[in-house]
Amino acid sequence: MARPKKVSSDHILDAIERVVVKHGAAKLSIDAVAQEAGISKSRVVLDYKSKTALLEALIDRDLQRETARIESALETVADMPHPELFARVKLAEQAPDDTERAIVLAITSSMSSEASLQKRMRDWVARELQAMDSGAKPELARLAYFALIGFSCHEWFGLVEWSDEQRLSFMELLRKTYASCPESQQKNPQNSPQA
């Protein structure tokens, strides 16, 4: 009698990513993941009961990776004026690869109809904004952070292809703007959006 194939969570998560990269979120299903992983549908259902659960796992894995990347970058910018902001700027110096783009598109396209996905992303943004508020000049850090996200979103969604020179120039401009601009004297927490 054949022994059952031992399947790790990483094996299934890798298959989820491959399905999303190859076919997009619209084609993500338990069947597609099982086929991509070369395992039974019941094995996928054991860990992930629905398409939403597959997407939640994809988001959680991506956010864990991003957290690790940020923590690593923080070590290299510890002496900068606002390490939390400058770590994210440093990471944005690299263009996203096709897998990153596909994951961002899958998450974005699925969020509109899934409250649990929206909550995960709102929680992430709230932590990001807390990180911006943790250093000097929090208003400027938020402004630079939102500029960075806008810059990156255009590339993630395939709306603009930044050259390496354009990307590095923009990142340097963000750093210089933050470092040289004084914090506003008028602080009005009532005008700060809540994540």
ABEGO torsion letter per residue (X at the ends): XBBBBBBBAAAAAAAAAAAAAAAEAAABBAAAAAAAAGBBAAAAAAABABAAAAAAAAAAAAAAAAAAAAAAAAAAAAABABAAAAAAAAAAABBBBAAAAAAAAAAAAAAAABAAAAAAAAAAAAAAAAAAAABBGAAAAAAAAAAAAAAAAAAAAGABBBBAAAAAAAAAAAAAAAAABBBBABBBAAABBBX
